[in-house]
Amino acid sequence: MMAEPYSMIIIGDGWRSRFLCRMAQAVPDKLRVNLVVGHHADRLEAIARDYGVPTTTDADAVATTSADFVAVVVSWPATPGLVAQLAEQGRYVYCETPPAPDMDGLRALWARIADRAELVQVGEQYYRMPGHASRLALVRSGVVGTPNSVEIASTHMYHAVALIRDYLGIGFEPATVNARSFTAPMLDPLHFDGWEENPQPKPLETQIATIDFGGGRYGLYNFVDNQWWNPLLSRRIVIRGSLGEIVDDAVMRFKDGVPMPSRIEYRRLGRDMNLEGNEVATASFDGSVIWRNPCPGSYLSEDDLAVADHLIAMGRYARGEGPEIYPLAAGIHDHALGLAIGESARTCADVRVEGEPWMDAR
């Protein structure tokens, strides 16, 4: 007998709310939206029409609607109070990043719900993307030995920090952040709202930072304004270990007495005469599968797939069927390190992150 889809209530009626509804629509056997609650009747009407889900402007409806978890996708300032309120009511909460906008907010949120923090998980899906999931599988298998450094030129702030910590396999160790900003003209033709009609080079800021975790372990952060969307900028990741390194999908390590190159290979459907659909199916390394599409037949992009997988894992956790997906303490700590990058870039001085109350969480 097929299990009931994992169910969620979504609080918020912006683009991120629509994003989560779209994920549930793509995998209806695994995810279901029981209710969307928001302030804007016109947005809610559009969500109901486009995704066939119930909507309301009545915030009290959350208390009378059952679901495995509540997804909070509201503004940064509104997030911590709502997350705390729901946790205090005993609800499982999926909180969009970041859990609070600034250090004072992060500390206040932790102080308020530290004793029930296990109810709150954070929507940090990047490590579930096929490429990152595959590289993490290799790092954890010891292919390049003990990881000691990670360079990320892909995404920003807390997302990049989360990946750095994950690849290094470290917890909430104290860290010293040193960052600088550089501005130079660059073409930036594609944005969230679409392509520019006649793009011209304009000043874009690049932030570069080192995050020193001690013991020879560090992260190198490199992000350009709008790097997520700009098709002229590549995404780069380098993981160095005691026995070799991974650069994007290329692996070089010492094996059988010689330096040995290998690659992560992806089986992508829909190419050439393949008629199975249009999605990535598997990733393999040296003849072994190291990642499988968790939602085959959904035809989701890689980022969408990671979000859907993260939501499904949240449902499992809320039902007691699986482990935590990304604990509140992790979401808070990664944003604290991201904020330290910004502060160091502004002040041109080192910023130390240590002694915070969530750093004792396990």
N, C-alpha and C positions, 0 to 999 in steps of 0.2 A: 504494500500500500504506500502510495507516494505521500511524503510528509507535507503538511501545510506550508505554504511559502512563509518566509520570515516577514513579519509585518512591522510597519513603522508609521508613526505620526510625524509629519513635518511641520515645524513652526518657522514661518517665514514665507514670503511670496515673491522673492526676487529671482534672479537668474539661477542661483544655486538650487533653489527649491525645484525649479523646472528641471534642472540637471538630474536631481535624484529621482524625480518622477519618470524621467526618460529612461533611467537605469532600470527601474521597476517594470516599465513597459517592455524593455528589451528582454528581460528574463522573468516573465510572469510566473513561471513554475518555481522560482526561487525567492522572489521579492514581491511585496504587495504594499501599497500605500493605503492606509485606512482613513487618513484625514490629513488635509493641509489647512493650517490655521494662519491667517495673516490679517493685515490692516486694510488692504486695498481691494475693494470689491471687484474692480475691473480686472485686476491681475488674477484674482481667484477665479473669476468667471472664465478667463482664458485658460487657466490651468485645468479647470474642470472639463472644459470643452476639448482641449488638446490631448488630455491623458485619461479622461474618464474616471477621475477620482473625486471623492467627496471633499468639499471645501467649506470653510466658514470663517466669519470674522469674530466669532464668539470664542474668546480665549478659554472660557470655562468648559468648553467641549472637550478639552484635552483630558480633564479629570474623569470624564464619563465615557471615554473611548479607549477600548483595550488595544494594545499593540505590544510587540516584543520590546520595542524601544522607541524613544522620541529623538528625532534628528533636529538639532537646533541650528538653523541657517539664517541668522539675523545679523545685524550690524555688530562690529567689534565692541562698541561700548555696551550694547544690550546683552551680549552673550553671557558674561560671567554671572550676572544676577539671575538670568533665566536658567542657566545650567545648575546653579546652586539650589534654586527653588525646586526644580524637578528632582534633583538628587535627594533633597530633604523629604520629598514626598515618596521616596523609594522607587522612582522610575529609573530604568536604564536609559542612559543618555549618550547619543552620538553627537559630539560637538565639533562643528567645523573649526578649522584653524584660523587664528590662534584662540586659545581659551579666554584670553583677556588681552586688552590692547597694550598695556605697559607693565612695568615692574610692580608698581603699587597694586595694580589690578590682579596680577598673577599671585602676589603674596596674599592679598585679601581673599581671593578665591580659594587658595589652598588652606588658609587658616579656617575658613568657613566650613569646608566639606572634606577635610583630610580624613576624617573618620569614616567617610563613605565614598571615598574617591574611587573605589573599585566599581562603582556604578557608572562612572563616566569614562568613556573612551573617545579618542580624538580622530578626526577624519584625515589622517596622514597616509595617503594611499600610494605614494611614490614607490615604496619598496616592493609593491605588488605588480608594478609594470613588468612586462616580460624581460626587458633588458636588465633592469635592476635585480629582479628576482633570480634571474639566471646567474648574474655575477655574484650575488650573495650566496647562492648555492655553492658556487665554486670556492669562494673565500672560506665558507664554513667547512668545506670538505678538506681544506688544507692544501689546495693546489698550489698556491703561491706562498705557503708557509704562514707565519704569523704576520698579519697585516700591521703596518706601522704608519702609513700615510695615505690620504685620500684627497684627490683634487677633483672638485666639482665645478664645471662651467656649464650650467644647465638651467637650474631653477634658483629661486631666491630665498634668502633668510632662513626661516625655520625649516622649510622643506629641504634645503641643502644641508643644514646642520643635522637633521634627522638621518639623512643618508650617510653623512660622514660618520656619525656615531654608530650607525648600524654596520657599516662596512668594517669599522675598526673593532666592533664587538665590545664597546665600552658602555658603562652605565652613566652615572651622574658625577663623574670625577670633576674636581675643580679645573678650570681652564683659564688661560690668558689669551685675550683676543687683541690682535694688532691689525688695524684696517686703514686703508687709504682710499680716496676717491680721485678719479681722473675724468675729465670731460673733453670730448673730441667730437668733431662732426662725423656723422655716419648716416647712411640711408636707412630708413625705418619704414618700409612700405605697407606693412600689414599689422592691423590692430584687432582688438576684440570685436570692434564694430565692422571690420572689413578692410578692403584695400584702399589706399589713398589713390586719388585719380592721377595726380602728377607729383609723385614723391621727390623731395629734394633732401640732400644731407642736412642734418640739424644736430645741435649739440646733444649728445647722449652721455650719461654718466656711467662709468664703470667702477664698481667697488671690488677691491681685492683685499682679502684678509687671511691671516694665519690664525688658526685656533690651536694652541699648544695645550695638550692634555697631559704632558709630562711623560717621562719614561720613553722618550723618543717618538711618541705618537702625536701626529698633528693632522689637521685638515687645512687644505688650501681652497679658499672660496673665491670665485671669480664670476661676477654677474654684471651684465650690461642691461641698462634700461630696456624693458620690453623684450628681453631675450627669448621669452616663451614663444612669442609670435613671429619675431623677425626671421624670415626664411634665409637671410643672408648670413646668419650666425649659426655655426655648428654647435652641437652639444658635445662636451668632452668629459670623460671621466677616467681617472687613473687611480688604480689601487696598487700600492707597492707593498710587498711582503718580504719576508726573510729569504724566500726561495724564488722570487720572480715578481712579475707585475701583470696586471690586466689593464689594457688601454682600450676603452670602448669594448669591442667584442674580440679583440686580439689578446691572446694569452702567451706569455713567454715565461718559462720556468726551467729550472735545472732538473733534469730527469735522466736516469740511466747514464750519468756521467757527461751529459752534453746539454747545452742550451737547446730547448725544444719549443718551437712555435706551434700553437694550435689556435683554433677559433671557435667561438660560440656560433652555431649555425641555426637559423630559424627556418621552419617550414611554413611558408606563407601560402594560403589558399587563394585561388582566383587569378593566379599568374599564368600567362600563356594559355594553354588548353585545359587548365585545371578548372573544373566546374563545381567544386565543392562549396563555394561561397567566396567570401572576401574577408579573411581575418588571419591572424597568426595562430597556428595550431600547436606547435611545439618548439622547444629550443633544445639543442643537443650539444654535447661536448665529447670529443673522442669516442663517438659511437654510442653514448648513453644519453637518454632523455633526462634533462635537468629541470624542465618546466613544461607544464601542460596547460592549455587554455582551460580555465575553470568554468567557462560559460560557452561551450562549443555551440555554434549555430546562432549566436547572438549578433555576429558581424559587427562587434563594437571595435572602436579604435583602441589603441593600447592604453591611453589614459582613461578612457571610459571603462575599459575592462578592469583596470585596477580599482576604480571606484566601486563598480558593481561587486567585485570580489571582496572588497573591504566591507561593504554593507552586508553581504551575505555572512561574512565572518562575524560581524557585529551581531547579527541575528543568532548565530550559533552560540556566541558567548552569552547573550541575554537568556537563552534557553538552557544554559548549562551544558551545552554540547561541545564547546571548544574553548580555547584559551583567550586571554585578553588580546585585543588587536593592536592597541597603541594607547597605553595608559595615560591618564590625566597628567601624572607627574612627568612623563616623557614629553608630552605636548607643551607643558609649562617650561620645562628645562630647555627645550630646543628653541622656544621663542625667546627665552632669556638670553641665550647665546646669540640669537639673531639680533636682538636689541643691542647687545654689546658690540656687534659688528658696526651697527649704525652709530653708536656713541663714539667708538674709537675712530671711525672715519671723520666724524665732526670735530673731535678734539685733537686728533693726531697724537693720541696717547694710548698706552695699553689699558685695557679694561679687564679686571679680574672678576670671574664669576665663581663664587664659592660661598659656603656657609648658609645656603638658602634652605628653608625647612623641608622642601620636597626632595632635596638631595639625599635624605635619609630613607626615602621610600624604596621598597624592594618589591 
